[in-house]
Amino acid sequence: MNTTTPRAAVGGALALVILAAGCGRDAGEAPEQARNVTTGKATGEVTVWAMGEEGKALGAFVKDFESANPGVKVTVTAIGWDVAHDKLTAAIAGSATPDVSMIGSTWSGELAKTGALEPTPGNLVDKSRFFPGAWQTVDVNGTAYGVPWYVETRVLYYRTDQAEKAGVQPPETWEEFTAFAKALKEKGGAKNGFNQSYTLGASWQEVLPLIWQAGGEIVKDGEYTFDTPQAVAALKQYESLFRQKLAPTDTPENAFPQTFIKGEVGGFFSGPWMIGVLDNDGGPGFGDKFDVAPYPKGPVAGTSFVGGADMAVFKKAKNRDAAWKFIQWLSEPKVQAKWYTTVKALPAVQSAWQEPELTADKRLAVFGEQLKDAKTPPPFPTWEQVAKVLEAELEKLARGRQTPEQTAQAIQSQAGTIGTGL
């Protein structure tokens, strides 16, 4: 359940949407003021768009909200992630948006610039209840557009049987991480010590944490900064596993995670959905052969990436107050915990992690701790374009076609040309 990597075409579509909407905001404008929501029960119909497996499950899940608010009807339309972005931008351009929509955690800035999103009511949501990294996904220039719904972050998955055979413990630093991957290969029996995920189409989600762990940032003074010494250090760390033949560059499509289950790969970074995948695909007893651990710390920190999905209300919502009350209900700790048992989506509200549904699996505690030190890319309208640049250049780096320094320069040059879109 990786809701942060699916993409649709962005650049031209976004420009058309902003022109059609005629209400985009400039970066120099003052933050929008949020309107309060009236108190009382929700009534009327609330139309909701939701993506992926979450969209399929939400229709039945909302019955509890309807029971608590007699007179309200929530109509959920399930949408595939592969068409979600284009469908949303077309709906904005055509003034045909639903009341509420689930949006990818990197889409807020892009959609907010169209002027179509409603600022989050100040009397309804307390941002301190959410993981700080999750709240970053809805904060655009000091104004919140929507509310974090669920989150995911990346941690280290590893084969416990191979680690035991190799006589190593989960690594706590970059240096230990390289030694760990080498030990899994040379002593633990893995053909490859580690699986870097660029072959899975999500490499930027591994490299950004390395930049943050090195003490760097990818934005300064409102501009992209991918050519800093910290970014180069991160790229060297990423590239080192390929150079030392500890990570493959030829993983066939759809071969993973079977390579991990078969013991051909000793470890990888991924999100919480992978626990269920491995438990199911690995068969009886495989759950005892793997575990998770926090991200190894770099020179400065052990920061990971935070993704997931948010819920936003459109300014043209026909039932605005009920729409926000529905989102508020989704943010209640017990509701978030129940949602986890429904689709294994981790709560964005910190207190929900104390509910029994979350405390039952000790592996989830690792994700909960990692979420306390996790960041997201800036909510710039152009982020999806820059992400594609990162993926293309990181593949060249992984295959030895360019150096970390050249990769940093190439990314910076293209990101600078694209700009932030603000």
TAUR-V627618 format. One record per residue. N is the residue number from 1. RES is the residue in one small letter. SS is DSSP state (~ for helix, > for strand, _ for the rest). PSI is psi in radians with two decimals (999 if undefined). D_LAST is the distance of its C-alpha to the last C-alpha in Angstrom with 2 decimals. Layout:
BEGIN
n: [N N]
res: [RES RES]
ss: [SS SS]
psi: [PSI PSI]
d_last: [D_LAST D_LAST]
END
This chain:
BEGIN
n: [1 2 3 4 5 6 7 8 9 10 11 12 13 14 15 16 17 18 19 20 21 22 23 24 25 26 27 28 29 30 31 32 33 34 35 36 37 38 39 40 41 42 43 44 45 46 47 48 49 50 51 52 53 54 55 56 57 58 59 60 61 62 63 64 65 66 67 68 69 70 71 72 73 74 75 76 77 78 79 80 81 82 83 84 85 86 87 88 89 90 91 92 93 94 95 96 97 98 99 100 101 102 103 104 105 106 107 108 109 110 111 112 113 114 115 116 117 118 119 120 121 122 123 124 125 126 127 128 129 130 131 132 133 134 135 136 137 138 139 140 141 142 143 144 145 146 147 148 149 150 151 152 153 154 155 156 157 158 159 160 161 162 163 164 165 166 167 168 169 170 171 172 173 174 175 176 177 178 179 180 181 182 183 184 185 186 187 188 189 190 191 192 193 194 195 196 197 198 199 200 201 202 203 204 205 206 207 208 209 210 211 212 213 214 215 216 217 218 219 220 221 222 223 224 225 226 227 228 229 230 231 232 233 234 235 236 237 238 239 240 241 242 243 244 245 246 247 248 249 250 251 252 253 254 255 256 257 258 259 260 261 262 263 264 265 266 267 268 269 270 271 272 273 274 275 276 277 278 279 280 281 282 283 284 285 286 287 288 289 290 291 292 293 294 295 296 297 298 299 300 301 302 303 304 305 306 307 308 309 310 311 312 313 314 315 316 317 318 319 320 321 322 323 324 325 326 327 328 329 330 331 332 333 334 335 336 337 338 339 340 341 342 343 344 345 346 347 348 349 350 351 352 353 354 355 356 357 358 359 360 361 362 363 364 365 366 367 368 369 370 371 372 373 374 375 376 377 378 379 380 381 382 383 384 385 386 387 388 389 390 391 392 393 394 395 396 397 398 399 400 401 402 403 404 405 406 407 408 409 410 411 412 413 414 415 416 417 418 419 420 421 422]
res: [m n t t t p r a a v g g a l a l v i l a a g c g r d a g e a p e q a r n v t t g k a t g e v t v w a m g e e g k a l g a f v k d f e s a n p g v k v t v t a i g w d v a h d k l t a a i a g s a t p d v s m i g s t w s g e l a k t g a l e p t p g n l v d k s r f f p g a w q t v d v n g t a y g v p w y v e t r v l y y r t d q a e k a g v q p p e t w e e f t a f a k a l k e k g g a k n g f n q s y t l g a s w q e v l p l i w q a g g e i v k d g e y t f d t p q a v a a l k q y e s l f r q k l a p t d t p e n a f p q t f i k g e v g g f f s g p w m i g v l d n d g g p g f g d k f d v a p y p k g p v a g t s f v g g a d m a v f k k a k n r d a a w k f i q w l s e p k v q a k w y t t v k a l p a v q s a w q e p e l t a d k r l a v f g e q l k d a k t p p p f p t w e q v a k v l e a e l e k l a r g r q t p e q t a q a i q s q a g t i g t g l]
ss: [_ _ _ _ _ _ _ _ _ _ ~ ~ ~ ~ ~ ~ ~ ~ ~ ~ ~ _ _ _ _ _ _ _ _ _ _ _ _ _ _ _ _ _ _ _ _ _ _ > > > > > > > > ~ ~ ~ ~ ~ ~ ~ ~ ~ ~ _ ~ ~ ~ ~ ~ ~ _ _ _ > > > > > > > > _ ~ ~ ~ ~ ~ ~ ~ ~ ~ ~ ~ ~ ~ _ _ _ _ _ _ > > > > > _ _ _ ~ ~ ~ ~ ~ ~ _ _ _ > _ _ _ _ _ _ _ _ _ ~ ~ ~ > _ ~ ~ ~ ~ ~ _ _ > > _ _ > > _ _ > > > > > > > _ > > > > > ~ ~ ~ ~ ~ ~ ~ _ _ _ _ _ _ > ~ ~ ~ ~ ~ ~ ~ ~ ~ ~ ~ ~ ~ _ _ _ _ _ > _ > > _ ~ ~ ~ ~ _ _ _ ~ ~ ~ ~ ~ ~ ~ ~ ~ ~ _ _ _ _ _ > > _ _ > > _ _ _ _ ~ ~ ~ ~ ~ ~ ~ ~ ~ ~ ~ ~ ~ ~ ~ _ _ _ > _ _ _ _ _ _ _ _ _ _ ~ ~ ~ ~ _ _ _ > _ > > > > _ _ ~ ~ ~ ~ ~ ~ ~ ~ ~ ~ _ _ _ ~ ~ ~ _ > > > > _ _ _ > _ _ _ _ _ _ > > > > > > > > > > > _ _ _ _ _ ~ ~ ~ ~ ~ ~ ~ ~ ~ ~ ~ _ _ ~ ~ ~ ~ ~ ~ ~ ~ ~ ~ ~ _ _ > > _ > ~ ~ ~ ~ ~ _ ~ ~ ~ ~ _ _ ~ ~ ~ ~ ~ ~ ~ ~ ~ ~ ~ ~ > > _ _ _ _ _ _ _ ~ ~ ~ ~ ~ ~ ~ ~ ~ ~ ~ ~ ~ ~ ~ ~ _ _ _ _ _ ~ ~ ~ ~ ~ ~ ~ ~ ~ ~ ~ ~ ~ ~ ~ _ _ _ _]
psi: [1.35 1.80 0.11 -0.29 -0.46 2.40 2.74 3.03 2.43 -0.95 -1.15 -0.68 -0.73 -0.76 -0.73 -0.68 -0.76 -0.73 -0.72 -0.70 -0.61 0.32 0.46 2.69 2.51 2.69 -0.49 -0.13 2.69 2.65 2.50 2.60 2.24 2.46 2.57 2.79 2.44 2.67 3.00 3.13 2.64 2.47 2.91 -3.00 2.43 2.09 2.33 2.36 2.36 2.60 2.79 -2.62 -0.54 -0.72 -0.65 -0.59 -0.37 -0.58 -0.75 -0.58 -0.58 -0.09 -0.56 -0.66 -0.72 -0.64 -0.62 -0.25 1.32 2.32 -0.12 2.57 2.13 2.08 1.98 2.26 2.07 2.34 2.49 2.53 -0.50 -0.37 -0.04 -0.81 -0.83 -0.64 -0.69 -0.81 -0.63 -0.67 -0.67 -0.81 -0.60 0.15 0.74 0.75 2.73 -3.12 -0.77 2.53 2.48 2.40 2.62 2.63 -0.19 0.22 -0.19 -0.83 -0.74 -0.84 -0.59 -0.61 -0.46 -0.27 0.15 -0.31 2.51 2.26 2.56 2.22 2.28 -0.43 0.07 -0.61 2.28 1.91 -0.36 -0.26 -0.29 2.74 2.35 -0.74 -0.61 -0.71 -0.51 -0.52 -0.30 -0.10 1.98 1.87 0.69 -0.05 2.29 2.30 1.66 -3.00 2.39 2.29 -1.09 2.87 2.87 2.66 2.92 2.41 3.10 2.15 2.41 2.71 1.99 -0.60 -0.66 -0.66 -0.71 -0.75 -0.63 -0.18 0.61 2.69 2.81 2.34 2.56 -0.23 2.94 -0.77 -0.77 -0.57 -0.81 -0.75 -0.62 -0.86 -0.67 -0.70 -0.68 -0.60 -0.83 -0.48 -0.45 -0.25 0.06 2.39 -0.68 2.29 -0.51 2.73 1.77 2.53 0.22 -0.50 -0.21 0.04 0.43 0.54 -0.59 -0.45 -0.24 -0.59 -0.64 -0.78 -0.66 -0.66 -0.79 -0.67 -0.49 -0.03 0.20 3.02 2.77 0.03 2.39 2.28 0.68 0.22 2.63 2.47 1.56 0.08 0.48 2.83 -0.61 -0.67 -0.71 -0.71 -0.70 -0.74 -0.60 -0.71 -0.75 -0.77 -0.44 -0.62 -0.62 -0.78 -0.64 0.16 0.57 -0.20 2.44 2.65 0.13 0.53 2.08 2.64 2.37 0.19 -0.46 2.43 0.21 -0.52 -0.58 -0.75 -0.66 -0.17 0.14 -0.46 2.35 -0.36 2.94 2.86 2.36 -3.14 -3.10 -0.45 -0.41 -0.39 -0.86 -0.68 -0.81 -0.70 -0.70 -0.88 -0.48 -0.37 3.12 2.29 -0.26 -0.44 -0.37 -0.06 0.01 2.79 3.09 2.72 2.74 2.83 2.34 2.49 2.47 -2.80 -0.47 -0.71 3.14 0.59 2.42 -3.13 2.45 2.27 -2.69 -2.48 2.66 2.88 2.27 2.68 2.42 2.60 -0.46 0.28 2.34 -0.35 1.16 -0.91 -0.77 -0.58 -0.79 -0.61 -0.58 -0.76 -0.67 -0.72 -0.74 -0.38 -0.03 2.40 -0.80 -0.58 -0.71 -0.70 -0.70 -0.64 -0.62 -0.75 -0.34 -0.82 0.15 0.53 2.21 2.45 2.41 -0.35 2.16 -0.70 -0.35 -0.37 -0.16 -0.08 2.59 -0.51 -0.49 -0.55 -0.18 -0.49 1.99 -0.44 -0.53 -0.51 -0.56 -0.73 -0.70 -0.73 -0.71 -0.59 -0.34 -0.31 1.34 2.51 2.92 2.72 2.72 2.55 0.99 2.50 -0.41 0.12 -0.71 -0.62 -0.75 -0.63 -0.68 -0.64 -0.78 -0.82 -0.74 -0.75 -0.58 -0.54 -0.70 -0.70 -0.79 -0.59 0.11 0.34 -0.26 2.81 2.90 -0.70 -0.77 -0.65 -0.77 -0.74 -0.70 -0.76 -0.79 -0.75 -0.80 -0.67 -0.66 -0.65 -0.73 -0.76 3.06 -0.35 0.06 999]
d_last: [30.32 27.13 24.37 21.45 22.28 22.88 20.31 20.13 18.56 14.83 13.31 15.40 15.92 12.36 12.04 15.40 14.69 11.90 14.40 17.25 16.01 15.26 13.61 9.88 8.37 6.52 5.31 8.87 10.69 13.26 13.27 14.96 18.65 20.37 23.69 26.76 28.74 32.44 34.98 37.64 38.04 35.62 37.09 36.47 34.64 31.34 29.81 27.99 26.49 26.83 26.77 29.27 32.30 30.74 30.48 34.11 35.31 33.45 35.61 38.73 37.10 36.04 39.72 39.93 37.28 39.21 42.42 41.06 39.81 42.59 41.39 37.96 37.29 34.38 33.91 32.06 31.01 30.75 28.30 28.22 25.25 25.55 24.75 22.72 19.20 20.42 22.49 19.74 17.43 20.62 21.64 18.47 18.91 22.58 22.38 24.59 23.02 25.36 25.51 24.29 22.80 22.69 19.40 18.88 17.77 14.69 13.58 12.51 8.73 9.08 11.74 10.51 7.74 10.95 12.53 15.44 15.79 18.08 17.42 20.17 23.27 24.18 27.87 27.71 26.02 26.64 23.97 26.60 28.47 25.96 25.49 22.76 21.11 21.23 19.63 16.60 15.96 15.48 13.91 10.26 9.79 13.53 14.08 15.93 15.68 18.94 21.40 22.15 25.15 26.51 25.66 26.78 26.83 28.56 31.94 34.82 37.34 40.64 44.18 46.40 49.55 48.39 47.18 50.57 52.40 50.45 51.05 47.42 45.28 41.54 39.72 38.04 36.55 35.18 38.62 40.40 38.09 39.10 42.72 42.42 41.21 43.98 46.58 45.68 46.24 49.29 51.06 49.57 50.18 46.64 46.22 42.69 41.85 38.27 35.95 32.50 30.30 28.66 31.35 30.15 26.59 24.90 25.13 21.65 22.63 25.53 23.99 21.15 23.93 25.84 23.10 22.90 26.70 26.95 25.04 21.82 18.15 15.63 12.88 13.75 12.19 8.62 9.84 11.91 15.60 18.08 20.84 22.07 25.75 24.96 23.13 26.13 28.48 26.85 27.16 30.75 31.52 30.14 32.03 35.21 36.38 36.31 38.02 40.69 41.26 40.47 37.84 38.32 36.28 38.37 38.05 38.91 36.61 37.48 39.83 37.96 38.85 42.43 42.44 41.93 44.50 47.00 46.53 45.23 42.04 42.37 38.89 35.20 32.02 30.97 30.18 32.64 33.26 35.21 37.97 39.01 38.78 41.03 43.41 43.84 43.94 45.86 48.72 51.13 51.09 47.96 46.16 48.51 47.42 43.80 41.83 38.41 37.40 34.34 32.10 33.97 32.63 31.25 31.84 29.82 29.25 29.77 26.29 25.68 22.92 22.48 21.72 23.21 22.06 20.86 22.12 20.01 21.28 20.07 20.23 22.81 24.99 28.60 29.77 27.00 29.27 31.11 27.93 26.82 30.41 30.44 27.44 29.17 32.28 30.58 29.57 33.18 34.60 37.58 35.59 33.20 36.32 37.89 34.80 35.16 38.76 37.70 35.11 34.91 31.31 30.94 30.28 27.01 29.18 31.01 34.30 34.71 35.57 38.82 39.99 42.89 41.05 38.78 41.41 43.83 42.24 42.13 39.65 36.99 37.39 35.92 32.69 32.73 33.11 30.45 27.90 28.41 26.85 24.07 20.30 17.54 14.56 11.31 9.87 6.89 7.01 8.60 11.03 13.94 13.91 13.99 16.68 18.77 18.69 19.93 22.69 23.89 24.16 25.71 28.36 29.32 29.64 31.72 34.01 34.62 33.11 31.04 31.02 28.58 27.69 27.15 25.06 22.75 22.44 21.92 19.11 17.38 17.93 16.48 13.46 12.81 13.30 11.02 8.09 5.48 3.80 0.00]
END
